[in-house]
Amino acid sequence: MGEFFDNVFRYPRYFISLGLGIFYSIYEWIRPLFRDRLTSIALVGIIVGFFAFIYFTLTAMLGLTPA
């Protein structure tokens, strides 16, 4: 039974390392794009637009309205 709980407690460490690995690989892939000023502005605009799209889509789907 002790081995079971040791195995269960390894999962959070696995998910943290998996998430950090994904973010690091995406960062390494995007980092060269920030050397040019115009590309940097366009990339930041795309990222902000993506998060705004997700935010507005989820608020509309969930029926959340400002008070």
Buried (B, 14 or more C-beta within 10 A) or exposed (E): EEEEEEEEEEEEEEEEEEEEEEEEEEEEEEEEEEEEEEEEEEBEEEEEEEEEEEEEEEEEEEEEEEE
